[in-house]
C-alpha cells in the first residue's frame, strides 16, 4: 500500500486548490462504488457513523442519508486545509 504521508505527517500530494478539486472529483467518480460498499453494511436510521480521513467531502452525504435525521455522522480530517 502506498504511503500517503511522509515522516513529518505531511500529505504527499499537497493541499493545493487543484488537489482539493481532485479529491472532490474522486468522491463523485467513486460514488457508485461507495454506495455498493455501504450496501454491504447494515447502517440503519438512528445509527452513528464516522468517516476517518474524509478529506473535503468523503462519503459524508451518503452516510447521512443512511442514518437519517435521528442518526449521527462525523467526518474526521487531520488537515485543517481540507476541513
PDB file of N, CA, C and O in Angstrom:
ATOM      1  N   UNK A   1       0.849  -1.172   0.000  1.00  0.00           N
ATOM      2  CA  UNK A   1       0.000   0.000   0.000  1.00  0.00           C
ATOM      3  C   UNK A   1       0.896   1.237   0.000  1.00  0.00           C
ATOM      4  O   UNK A   1       1.837   1.314   0.789  1.00  0.00           O
ATOM      5  N   UNK A   2       0.613   2.218  -0.886  1.00  0.00           N
ATOM      6  CA  UNK A   2       1.453   3.418  -0.921  1.00  0.00           C
ATOM      7  C   UNK A   2       1.300   4.256   0.341  1.00  0.00           C
ATOM      8  O   UNK A   2       0.233   4.321   0.952  1.00  0.00           O
ATOM      9  N   UNK A   3       2.383   4.881   0.696  1.00  0.00           N
ATOM     10  CA  UNK A   3       2.376   5.750   1.873  1.00  0.00           C
ATOM     11  C   UNK A   3       1.844   7.116   1.455  1.00  0.00           C
ATOM     12  O   UNK A   3       2.314   7.692   0.474  1.00  0.00           O
ATOM     13  N   UNK A   4       0.866   7.638   2.194  1.00  0.00           N
ATOM     14  CA  UNK A   4       0.293   8.938   1.832  1.00  0.00           C
ATOM     15  C   UNK A   4       0.849  10.069   2.666  1.00  0.00           C
ATOM     16  O   UNK A   4       0.548  11.236   2.413  1.00  0.00           O
ATOM     17  N   UNK A   5       1.656   9.738   3.658  1.00  0.00           N
ATOM     18  CA  UNK A   5       2.283  10.791   4.447  1.00  0.00           C
ATOM     19  C   UNK A   5       3.771  10.528   4.543  1.00  0.00           C
ATOM     20  O   UNK A   5       4.208   9.378   4.505  1.00  0.00           O
ATOM     21  N   UNK A   6       4.543  11.581   4.668  1.00  0.00           N
ATOM     22  CA  UNK A   6       5.975  11.451   4.878  1.00  0.00           C
ATOM     23  C   UNK A   6       6.264  11.286   6.354  1.00  0.00           C
ATOM     24  O   UNK A   6       5.345  11.147   7.161  1.00  0.00           O
ATOM     25  N   UNK A   7       7.509  11.302   6.700  1.00  0.00           N
ATOM     26  CA  UNK A   7       7.895  11.149   8.107  1.00  0.00           C
ATOM     27  C   UNK A   7       7.348  12.267   8.982  1.00  0.00           C
ATOM     28  O   UNK A   7       7.166  12.090  10.187  1.00  0.00           O
ATOM     29  N   UNK A   8       7.085  13.423   8.369  1.00  0.00           N
ATOM     30  CA  UNK A   8       6.578  14.560   9.145  1.00  0.00           C
ATOM     31  C   UNK A   8       5.058  14.539   9.269  1.00  0.00           C
ATOM     32  O   UNK A   8       4.481  15.394   9.940  1.00  0.00           O
ATOM     33  N   UNK A   9       4.407  13.573   8.630  1.00  0.00           N
ATOM     34  CA  UNK A   9       2.957  13.507   8.666  1.00  0.00           C
ATOM     35  C   UNK A   9       2.292  14.352   7.593  1.00  0.00           C
ATOM     36  O   UNK A   9       1.065  14.439   7.545  1.00  0.00           O
ATOM     37  N   UNK A  10       3.084  14.974   6.734  1.00  0.00           N
ATOM     38  CA  UNK A  10       2.520  15.798   5.667  1.00  0.00           C
ATOM     39  C   UNK A  10       1.913  14.921   4.572  1.00  0.00           C
ATOM     40  O   UNK A  10       2.464  13.873   4.237  1.00  0.00           O
ATOM     41  N   UNK A  11       0.796  15.342   4.025  1.00  0.00           N
ATOM     42  CA  UNK A  11       0.140  14.665   2.918  1.00  0.00           C
ATOM     43  C   UNK A  11       0.995  14.875   1.676  1.00  0.00           C
ATOM     44  O   UNK A  11       1.203  16.012   1.255  1.00  0.00           O
ATOM     45  N   UNK A  12       1.492  13.796   1.089  1.00  0.00           N
ATOM     46  CA  UNK A  12       2.453  13.895  -0.007  1.00  0.00           C
ATOM     47  C   UNK A  12       1.919  14.587  -1.254  1.00  0.00           C
ATOM     48  O   UNK A  12       2.695  15.174  -2.009  1.00  0.00           O
ATOM     49  N   UNK A  13       0.612  14.531  -1.485  1.00  0.00           N
ATOM     50  CA  UNK A  13       0.056  15.158  -2.683  1.00  0.00           C
ATOM     51  C   UNK A  13      -0.231  16.645  -2.483  1.00  0.00           C
ATOM     52  O   UNK A  13      -0.657  17.327  -3.415  1.00  0.00           O
ATOM     53  N   UNK A  14       0.001  17.143  -1.278  1.00  0.00           N
ATOM     54  CA  UNK A  14      -0.150  18.567  -1.010  1.00  0.00           C
ATOM     55  C   UNK A  14      -1.577  18.981  -0.713  1.00  0.00           C
ATOM     56  O   UNK A  14      -2.493  18.160  -0.679  1.00  0.00           O
ATOM     57  N   UNK A  15      -1.738  20.281  -0.498  1.00  0.00           N
ATOM     58  CA  UNK A  15      -3.027  20.834  -0.102  1.00  0.00           C
ATOM     59  C   UNK A  15      -3.492  21.930  -1.052  1.00  0.00           C
ATOM     60  O   UNK A  15      -4.228  22.830  -0.649  1.00  0.00           O
ATOM     61  N   UNK A  16      -3.077  21.860  -2.275  1.00  0.00           N
ATOM     62  CA  UNK A  16      -3.417  22.903  -3.241  1.00  0.00           C
ATOM     63  C   UNK A  16      -4.903  22.865  -3.588  1.00  0.00           C
ATOM     64  O   UNK A  16      -5.596  21.884  -3.318  1.00  0.00           O
ATOM     65  N   UNK A  17      -5.370  23.943  -4.186  1.00  0.00           N
ATOM     66  CA  UNK A  17      -6.753  24.007  -4.655  1.00  0.00           C
ATOM     67  C   UNK A  17      -6.997  22.895  -5.665  1.00  0.00           C
ATOM     68  O   UNK A  17      -8.061  22.276  -5.675  1.00  0.00           O
ATOM     69  N   UNK A  18      -6.005  22.645  -6.516  1.00  0.00           N
ATOM     70  CA  UNK A  18      -6.129  21.576  -7.501  1.00  0.00           C
ATOM     71  C   UNK A  18      -6.289  20.209  -6.854  1.00  0.00           C
ATOM     72  O   UNK A  18      -7.092  19.395  -7.311  1.00  0.00           O
ATOM     73  N   UNK A  19      -5.531  19.951  -5.797  1.00  0.00           N
ATOM     74  CA  UNK A  19      -5.636  18.665  -5.094  1.00  0.00           C
ATOM     75  C   UNK A  19      -6.978  18.543  -4.396  1.00  0.00           C
ATOM     76  O   UNK A  19      -7.567  17.462  -4.378  1.00  0.00           O
ATOM     77  N   UNK A  20      -7.468  19.622  -3.826  1.00  0.00           N
ATOM     78  CA  UNK A  20      -8.791  19.588  -3.201  1.00  0.00           C
ATOM     79  C   UNK A  20      -9.857  19.291  -4.253  1.00  0.00           C
ATOM     80  O   UNK A  20     -10.789  18.527  -4.001  1.00  0.00           O
ATOM     81  N   UNK A  21      -9.717  19.895  -5.429  1.00  0.00           N
ATOM     82  CA  UNK A  21     -10.648  19.621  -6.527  1.00  0.00           C
ATOM     83  C   UNK A  21     -10.586  18.165  -6.958  1.00  0.00           C
ATOM     84  O   UNK A  21     -11.615  17.552  -7.241  1.00  0.00           O
ATOM     85  N   UNK A  22      -9.378  17.610  -7.010  1.00  0.00           N
ATOM     86  CA  UNK A  22      -9.221  16.208  -7.398  1.00  0.00           C
ATOM     87  C   UNK A  22      -9.912  15.293  -6.392  1.00  0.00           C
ATOM     88  O   UNK A  22     -10.565  14.320  -6.770  1.00  0.00           O
ATOM     89  N   UNK A  23      -9.763  15.612  -5.114  1.00  0.00           N
ATOM     90  CA  UNK A  23     -10.407  14.803  -4.087  1.00  0.00           C
ATOM     91  C   UNK A  23     -11.933  14.878  -4.190  1.00  0.00           C
ATOM     92  O   UNK A  23     -12.619  13.879  -3.974  1.00  0.00           O
ATOM     93  N   UNK A  24     -12.457  16.043  -4.514  1.00  0.00           N
ATOM     94  CA  UNK A  24     -13.908  16.176  -4.697  1.00  0.00           C
ATOM     95  C   UNK A  24     -14.372  15.403  -5.925  1.00  0.00           C
ATOM     96  O   UNK A  24     -15.407  14.737  -5.885  1.00  0.00           O
ATOM     97  N   UNK A  25     -13.619  15.487  -7.006  1.00  0.00           N
ATOM     98  CA  UNK A  25     -13.962  14.726  -8.217  1.00  0.00           C
ATOM     99  C   UNK A  25     -13.887  13.226  -7.941  1.00  0.00           C
ATOM    100  O   UNK A  25     -14.717  12.455  -8.423  1.00  0.00           O
ATOM    101  N   UNK A  26     -12.893  12.823  -7.168  1.00  0.00           N
ATOM    102  CA  UNK A  26     -12.739  11.413  -6.822  1.00  0.00           C
ATOM    103  C   UNK A  26     -13.974  10.914  -6.086  1.00  0.00           C
ATOM    104  O   UNK A  26     -14.442   9.804  -6.342  1.00  0.00           O
ATOM    105  N   UNK A  27     -14.504  11.718  -5.179  1.00  0.00           N
ATOM    106  CA  UNK A  27     -15.718  11.350  -4.452  1.00  0.00           C
ATOM    107  C   UNK A  27     -16.863  11.113  -5.424  1.00  0.00           C
ATOM    108  O   UNK A  27     -17.604  10.140  -5.290  1.00  0.00           O
ATOM    109  N   UNK A  28     -17.008  12.001  -6.403  1.00  0.00           N
ATOM    110  CA  UNK A  28     -18.080  11.867  -7.394  1.00  0.00           C
ATOM    111  C   UNK A  28     -17.853  10.650  -8.284  1.00  0.00           C
ATOM    112  O   UNK A  28     -18.788   9.901  -8.567  1.00  0.00           O
ATOM    113  N   UNK A  29     -16.614  10.453  -8.726  1.00  0.00           N
ATOM    114  CA  UNK A  29     -16.302   9.343  -9.631  1.00  0.00           C
ATOM    115  C   UNK A  29     -16.459   7.979  -8.957  1.00  0.00           C
ATOM    116  O   UNK A  29     -16.766   6.992  -9.625  1.00  0.00           O
ATOM    117  N   UNK A  30     -16.254   7.921  -7.660  1.00  0.00           N
ATOM    118  CA  UNK A  30     -16.342   6.656  -6.925  1.00  0.00           C
ATOM    119  C   UNK A  30     -17.675   6.483  -6.207  1.00  0.00           C
ATOM    120  O   UNK A  30     -17.835   5.555  -5.415  1.00  0.00           O
ATOM    121  N   UNK A  31     -18.630   7.368  -6.476  1.00  0.00           N
ATOM    122  CA  UNK A  31     -19.907   7.337  -5.756  1.00  0.00           C
ATOM    123  C   UNK A  31     -20.620   5.996  -5.901  1.00  0.00           C
ATOM    124  O   UNK A  31     -21.150   5.480  -4.917  1.00  0.00           O
ATOM    125  N   UNK A  32     -20.647   5.422  -7.094  1.00  0.00           N
ATOM    126  CA  UNK A  32     -21.333   4.144  -7.304  1.00  0.00           C
ATOM    127  C   UNK A  32     -20.657   3.041  -6.493  1.00  0.00           C
ATOM    128  O   UNK A  32     -21.330   2.229  -5.859  1.00  0.00           O
ATOM    129  N   UNK A  33     -19.333   3.017  -6.517  1.00  0.00           N
ATOM    130  CA  UNK A  33     -18.601   2.014  -5.736  1.00  0.00           C
ATOM    131  C   UNK A  33     -18.800   2.228  -4.238  1.00  0.00           C
ATOM    132  O   UNK A  33     -18.939   1.268  -3.480  1.00  0.00           O
ATOM    133  N   UNK A  34     -18.812   3.487  -3.818  1.00  0.00           N
ATOM    134  CA  UNK A  34     -19.029   3.787  -2.402  1.00  0.00           C
ATOM    135  C   UNK A  34     -20.406   3.313  -1.957  1.00  0.00           C
ATOM    136  O   UNK A  34     -20.556   2.744  -0.876  1.00  0.00           O
ATOM    137  N   UNK A  35     -21.414   3.553  -2.800  1.00  0.00           N
ATOM    138  CA  UNK A  35     -22.765   3.097  -2.470  1.00  0.00           C
ATOM    139  C   UNK A  35     -22.818   1.577  -2.365  1.00  0.00           C
ATOM    140  O   UNK A  35     -23.468   1.037  -1.470  1.00  0.00           O
ATOM    141  N   UNK A  36     -22.140   0.891  -3.272  1.00  0.00           N
ATOM    142  CA  UNK A  36     -22.104  -0.569  -3.217  1.00  0.00           C
ATOM    143  C   UNK A  36     -21.501  -1.029  -1.895  1.00  0.00           C
ATOM    144  O   UNK A  36     -22.031  -1.926  -1.240  1.00  0.00           O
ATOM    145  N   UNK A  37     -20.383  -0.405  -1.508  1.00  0.00           N
ATOM    146  CA  UNK A  37     -19.744  -0.778  -0.249  1.00  0.00           C
ATOM    147  C   UNK A  37     -20.655  -0.500   0.945  1.00  0.00           C
ATOM    148  O   UNK A  37     -20.750  -1.316   1.862  1.00  0.00           O
ATOM    149  N   UNK A  38     -21.323   0.651   0.931  1.00  0.00           N
ATOM    150  CA  UNK A  38     -22.241   0.979   2.024  1.00  0.00           C
ATOM    151  C   UNK A  38     -23.408  -0.002   2.086  1.00  0.00           C
ATOM    152  O   UNK A  38     -23.933  -0.277   3.165  1.00  0.00           O
ATOM    153  N   UNK A  39     -23.814  -0.528   0.933  1.00  0.00           N
ATOM    154  CA  UNK A  39     -24.892  -1.523   0.910  1.00  0.00           C
ATOM    155  C   UNK A  39     -24.476  -2.818   1.602  1.00  0.00           C
ATOM    156  O   UNK A  39     -25.332  -3.612   1.992  1.00  0.00           O
ATOM    157  N   UNK A  40     -23.185  -3.036   1.755  1.00  0.00           N
ATOM    158  CA  UNK A  40     -22.698  -4.246   2.422  1.00  0.00           C
ATOM    159  C   UNK A  40     -22.788  -4.110   3.948  1.00  0.00           C
ATOM    160  O   UNK A  40     -22.650  -5.092   4.676  1.00  0.00           O
ATOM    161  N   UNK A  41     -23.017  -2.899   4.412  1.00  0.00           N
ATOM    162  CA  UNK A  41     -23.144  -2.634   5.851  1.00  0.00           C
ATOM    163  C   UNK A  41     -24.611  -2.634   6.249  1.00  0.00           C
ATOM    164  O   UNK A  41     -25.498  -2.532   5.402  1.00  0.00           O
ATOM    165  N   UNK A  42     -24.847  -2.746   7.510  1.00  0.00           N
ATOM    166  CA  UNK A  42     -26.237  -2.742   7.981  1.00  0.00           C
ATOM    167  C   UNK A  42     -26.568  -1.421   8.678  1.00  0.00           C
ATOM    168  O   UNK A  42     -27.178  -1.412   9.747  1.00  0.00           O
ATOM    169  N   UNK A  43     -26.161  -0.305   8.065  1.00  0.00           N
ATOM    170  CA  UNK A  43     -26.486   1.000   8.640  1.00  0.00           C
ATOM    171  C   UNK A  43     -27.981   1.247   8.540  1.00  0.00           C
ATOM    172  O   UNK A  43     -28.603   1.033   7.499  1.00  0.00           O
ATOM    173  N   UNK A  44     -28.540   1.705   9.654  1.00  0.00           N
ATOM    174  CA  UNK A  44     -29.975   1.959   9.742  1.00  0.00           C
ATOM    175  C   UNK A  44     -30.213   3.370  10.261  1.00  0.00           C
ATOM    176  O   UNK A  44     -29.323   3.965  10.869  1.00  0.00           O
ATOM    177  N   UNK A  45     -31.410   3.911  10.027  1.00  0.00           N
ATOM    178  CA  UNK A  45     -31.737   5.204  10.629  1.00  0.00           C
ATOM    179  C   UNK A  45     -31.501   5.139  12.142  1.00  0.00           C
ATOM    180  O   UNK A  45     -31.884   4.179  12.810  1.00  0.00           O
ATOM    181  N   UNK A  46     -30.865   6.178  12.653  1.00  0.00           N
ATOM    182  CA  UNK A  46     -30.551   6.257  14.068  1.00  0.00           C
ATOM    183  C   UNK A  46     -29.147   5.779  14.416  1.00  0.00           C
ATOM    184  O   UNK A  46     -28.676   6.000  15.532  1.00  0.00           O
ATOM    185  N   UNK A  47     -28.475   5.125  13.471  1.00  0.00           N
ATOM    186  CA  UNK A  47     -27.108   4.662  13.717  1.00  0.00           C
ATOM    187  C   UNK A  47     -26.134   5.829  13.725  1.00  0.00           C
ATOM    188  O   UNK A  47     -26.474   6.950  13.348  1.00  0.00           O
ATOM    189  N   UNK A  48     -24.922   5.541  14.161  1.00  0.00           N
ATOM    190  CA  UNK A  48     -23.837   6.518  14.133  1.00  0.00           C
ATOM    191  C   UNK A  48     -22.735   5.985  13.233  1.00  0.00           C
ATOM    192  O   UNK A  48     -22.477   4.781  13.199  1.00  0.00           O
ATOM    193  N   UNK A  49     -22.077   6.897  12.494  1.00  0.00           N
ATOM    194  CA  UNK A  49     -21.015   6.505  11.573  1.00  0.00           C
ATOM    195  C   UNK A  49     -19.921   7.556  11.584  1.00  0.00           C
ATOM    196  O   UNK A  49     -20.167   8.722  11.892  1.00  0.00           O
ATOM    197  N   UNK A  50     -18.706   7.132  11.244  1.00  0.00           N
ATOM    198  CA  UNK A  50     -17.574   8.049  11.167  1.00  0.00           C
ATOM    199  C   UNK A  50     -16.817   7.786   9.873  1.00  0.00           C
ATOM    200  O   UNK A  50     -16.619   6.636   9.481  1.00  0.00           O
ATOM    201  N   UNK A  51     -16.399   8.850   9.220  1.00  0.00           N
ATOM    202  CA  UNK A  51     -15.550   8.774   8.032  1.00  0.00           C
ATOM    203  C   UNK A  51     -14.195   9.330   8.456  1.00  0.00           C
ATOM    204  O   UNK A  51     -14.027  10.543   8.577  1.00  0.00           O
ATOM    205  N   UNK A  52     -13.231   8.439   8.680  1.00  0.00           N
ATOM    206  CA  UNK A  52     -11.899   8.835   9.139  1.00  0.00           C
ATOM    207  C   UNK A  52     -11.047   9.192   7.932  1.00  0.00           C
ATOM    208  O   UNK A  52     -10.892   8.392   7.009  1.00  0.00           O
ATOM    209  N   UNK A  53     -10.497  10.403   7.947  1.00  0.00           N
ATOM    210  CA  UNK A  53      -9.715  10.884   6.808  1.00  0.00           C
ATOM    211  C   UNK A  53     -10.621  11.260   5.652  1.00  0.00           C
ATOM    212  O   UNK A  53     -10.337  10.934   4.500  1.00  0.00           O
ATOM    213  N   UNK A  54     -11.701  11.939   5.957  1.00  0.00           N
ATOM    214  CA  UNK A  54     -12.748  12.214   4.963  1.00  0.00           C
ATOM    215  C   UNK A  54     -12.329  13.195   3.871  1.00  0.00           C
ATOM    216  O   UNK A  54     -12.945  13.223   2.806  1.00  0.00           O
ATOM    217  N   UNK A  55     -11.304  13.991   4.112  1.00  0.00           N
ATOM    218  CA  UNK A  55     -10.931  14.982   3.102  1.00  0.00           C
ATOM    219  C   UNK A  55     -12.001  16.050   2.987  1.00  0.00           C
ATOM    220  O   UNK A  55     -12.763  16.268   3.928  1.00  0.00           O
ATOM    221  N   UNK A  56     -12.067  16.719   1.841  1.00  0.00           N
ATOM    222  CA  UNK A  56     -13.019  17.820   1.704  1.00  0.00           C
ATOM    223  C   UNK A  56     -14.477  17.370   1.621  1.00  0.00           C
ATOM    224  O   UNK A  56     -15.378  18.167   1.884  1.00  0.00           O
ATOM    225  N   UNK A  57     -14.725  16.112   1.260  1.00  0.00           N
ATOM    226  CA  UNK A  57     -16.109  15.634   1.172  1.00  0.00           C
ATOM    227  C   UNK A  57     -16.294  14.221   1.692  1.00  0.00           C
ATOM    228  O   UNK A  57     -17.217  13.958   2.463  1.00  0.00           O
ATOM    229  N   UNK A  58     -15.445  13.329   1.287  1.00  0.00           N
ATOM    230  CA  UNK A  58     -15.599  11.941   1.709  1.00  0.00           C
ATOM    231  C   UNK A  58     -16.944  11.371   1.304  1.00  0.00           C
ATOM    232  O   UNK A  58     -17.483  11.717   0.252  1.00  0.00           O
ATOM    233  N   UNK A  59     -17.483  10.505   2.135  1.00  0.00           N
ATOM    234  CA  UNK A  59     -18.799   9.915   1.860  1.00  0.00           C
ATOM    235  C   UNK A  59     -19.812  10.366   2.915  1.00  0.00           C
ATOM    236  O   UNK A  59     -20.751   9.645   3.252  1.00  0.00           O
ATOM    237  N   UNK A  60     -19.598  11.553   3.413  1.00  0.00           N
ATOM    238  CA  UNK A  60     -20.458  12.068   4.484  1.00  0.00           C
ATOM    239  C   UNK A  60     -21.921  12.163   4.057  1.00  0.00           C
ATOM    240  O   UNK A  60     -22.813  11.834   4.839  1.00  0.00           O
ATOM    241  N   UNK A  61     -22.175  12.604   2.837  1.00  0.00           N
ATOM    242  CA  UNK A  61     -23.558  12.720   2.354  1.00  0.00           C
ATOM    243  C   UNK A  61     -24.230  11.354   2.310  1.00  0.00           C
ATOM    244  O   UNK A  61     -25.371  11.197   2.746  1.00  0.00           O
ATOM    245  N   UNK A  62     -23.514  10.373   1.782  1.00  0.00           N
ATOM    246  CA  UNK A  62     -24.083   9.029   1.662  1.00  0.00           C
ATOM    247  C   UNK A  62     -24.338   8.413   3.040  1.00  0.00           C
ATOM    248  O   UNK A  62     -25.363   7.767   3.258  1.00  0.00           O
ATOM    249  N   UNK A  63     -23.403   8.617   3.963  1.00  0.00           N
ATOM    250  CA  UNK A  63     -23.606   8.116   5.321  1.00  0.00           C
ATOM    251  C   UNK A  63     -24.799   8.800   5.982  1.00  0.00           C
ATOM    252  O   UNK A  63     -25.601   8.150   6.653  1.00  0.00           O
ATOM    253  N   UNK A  64     -24.911  10.109   5.788  1.00  0.00           N
ATOM    254  CA  UNK A  64     -26.012  10.868   6.389  1.00  0.00           C
ATOM    255  C   UNK A  64     -27.367  10.386   5.886  1.00  0.00           C
ATOM    256  O   UNK A  64     -28.321  10.288   6.658  1.00  0.00           O
ATOM    257  N   UNK A  65     -27.453  10.084   4.593  1.00  0.00           N
ATOM    258  CA  UNK A  65     -28.700   9.569   4.037  1.00  0.00           C
ATOM    259  C   UNK A  65     -29.089   8.257   4.707  1.00  0.00           C
ATOM    260  O   UNK A  65     -30.271   8.004   4.939  1.00  0.00           O
ATOM    261  N   UNK A  66     -28.110   7.427   5.016  1.00  0.00           N
ATOM    262  CA  UNK A  66     -28.377   6.109   5.608  1.00  0.00           C
ATOM    263  C   UNK A  66     -28.830   6.214   7.063  1.00  0.00           C
ATOM    264  O   UNK A  66     -29.744   5.502   7.481  1.00  0.00           O
ATOM    265  N   UNK A  67     -28.204   7.086   7.827  1.00  0.00           N
ATOM    266  CA  UNK A  67     -28.530   7.141   9.263  1.00  0.00           C
ATOM    267  C   UNK A  67     -29.683   8.090   9.558  1.00  0.00           C
ATOM    268  O   UNK A  67     -30.247   8.052  10.651  1.00  0.00           O
ATOM    269  N   UNK A  68     -30.040   8.941   8.602  1.00  0.00           N
ATOM    270  CA  UNK A  68     -31.192   9.815   8.744  1.00  0.00           C
ATOM    271  C   UNK A  68     -31.023  10.891   9.806  1.00  0.00           C
ATOM    272  O   UNK A  68     -29.953  11.062  10.390  1.00  0.00           O
ATOM    273  N   UNK A  69     -32.112  11.604  10.033  1.00  0.00           N
ATOM    274  CA  UNK A  69     -32.113  12.718  10.996  1.00  0.00           C
ATOM    275  C   UNK A  69     -31.879  12.257  12.427  1.00  0.00           C
ATOM    276  O   UNK A  69     -31.380  13.021  13.253  1.00  0.00           O
ATOM    277  N   UNK A  70     -32.231  11.026  12.719  1.00  0.00           N
ATOM    278  CA  UNK A  70     -32.065  10.532  14.092  1.00  0.00           C
ATOM    279  C   UNK A  70     -30.673   9.942  14.333  1.00  0.00           C
ATOM    280  O   UNK A  70     -30.330   9.606  15.467  1.00  0.00           O
ATOM    281  N   UNK A  71     -29.872   9.816  13.269  1.00  0.00           N
ATOM    282  CA  UNK A  71     -28.522   9.283  13.403  1.00  0.00           C
ATOM    283  C   UNK A  71     -27.495  10.394  13.491  1.00  0.00           C
ATOM    284  O   UNK A  71     -27.833  11.574  13.578  1.00  0.00           O
ATOM    285  N   UNK A  72     -26.237   9.990  13.466  1.00  0.00           N
ATOM    286  CA  UNK A  72     -25.153  10.963  13.575  1.00  0.00           C
ATOM    287  C   UNK A  72     -23.982  10.503  12.712  1.00  0.00           C
ATOM    288  O   UNK A  72     -23.608   9.330  12.725  1.00  0.00           O
ATOM    289  N   UNK A  73     -23.410  11.445  11.962  1.00  0.00           N
ATOM    290  CA  UNK A  73     -22.234  11.175  11.140  1.00  0.00           C
ATOM    291  C   UNK A  73     -21.158  12.180  11.502  1.00  0.00           C
ATOM    292  O   UNK A  73     -21.417  13.379  11.609  1.00  0.00           O
ATOM    293  N   UNK A  74     -19.957  11.679  11.687  1.00  0.00           N
ATOM    294  CA  UNK A  74     -18.819  12.545  11.997  1.00  0.00           C
ATOM    295  C   UNK A  74     -17.750  12.315  10.939  1.00  0.00           C
ATOM    296  O   UNK A  74     -17.414  11.174  10.623  1.00  0.00           O
ATOM    297  N   UNK A  75     -17.220  13.400  10.397  1.00  0.00           N
ATOM    298  CA  UNK A  75     -16.101  13.324   9.463  1.00  0.00           C
ATOM    299  C   UNK A  75     -14.845  13.816  10.166  1.00  0.00           C
ATOM    300  O   UNK A  75     -14.809  14.940  10.667  1.00  0.00           O
ATOM    301  N   UNK A  76     -13.825  12.984  10.204  1.00  0.00           N
ATOM    302  CA  UNK A  76     -12.553  13.353  10.828  1.00  0.00           C
ATOM    303  C   UNK A  76     -11.506  13.570   9.751  1.00  0.00           C
ATOM    304  O   UNK A  76     -11.317  12.723   8.878  1.00  0.00           O
ATOM    305  N   UNK A  77     -10.831  14.699   9.812  1.00  0.00           N
ATOM    306  CA  UNK A  77      -9.764  15.027   8.877  1.00  0.00           C
ATOM    307  C   UNK A  77      -8.658  15.731   9.642  1.00  0.00           C
ATOM    308  O   UNK A  77      -8.903  16.719  10.334  1.00  0.00           O
ATOM    309  N   UNK A  78      -7.448  15.225   9.517  1.00  0.00           N
ATOM    310  CA  UNK A  78      -6.309  15.802  10.244  1.00  0.00           C
ATOM    311  C   UNK A  78      -5.903  17.153   9.698  1.00  0.00           C
ATOM    312  O   UNK A  78      -5.430  18.004  10.451  1.00  0.00           O
ATOM    313  N   UNK A  79      -6.077  17.367   8.407  1.00  0.00           N
ATOM    314  CA  UNK A  79      -5.635  18.603   7.777  1.00  0.00           C
ATOM    315  C   UNK A  79      -6.659  19.709   7.952  1.00  0.00           C
ATOM    316  O   UNK A  79      -7.816  19.555   7.560  1.00  0.00           O
ATOM    317  N   UNK A  80      -6.247  20.811   8.530  1.00  0.00           N
ATOM    318  CA  UNK A  80      -7.138  21.966   8.655  1.00  0.00           C
ATOM    319  C   UNK A  80      -7.428  22.564   7.294  1.00  0.00           C
ATOM    320  O   UNK A  80      -8.473  23.187   7.106  1.00  0.00           O
ATOM    321  N   UNK A  81      -6.519  22.387   6.336  1.00  0.00           N
ATOM    322  CA  UNK A  81      -6.691  22.928   4.991  1.00  0.00           C
ATOM    323  C   UNK A  81      -7.867  22.262   4.301  1.00  0.00           C
ATOM    324  O   UNK A  81      -8.584  22.917   3.544  1.00  0.00           O
ATOM    325  N   UNK A  82      -8.085  20.969   4.543  1.00  0.00           N
ATOM    326  CA  UNK A  82      -9.152  20.236   3.882  1.00  0.00           C
ATOM    327  C   UNK A  82     -10.464  20.317   4.632  1.00  0.00           C
ATOM    328  O   UNK A  82     -11.482  19.851   4.121  1.00  0.00           O
ATOM    329  N   UNK A  83     -10.479  20.884   5.810  1.00  0.00           N
ATOM    330  CA  UNK A  83     -11.719  20.971   6.589  1.00  0.00           C
ATOM    331  C   UNK A  83     -12.533  22.167   6.192  1.00  0.00           C
ATOM    332  O   UNK A  83     -13.608  22.395   6.747  1.00  0.00           O
TER     333      UNK A  83
END
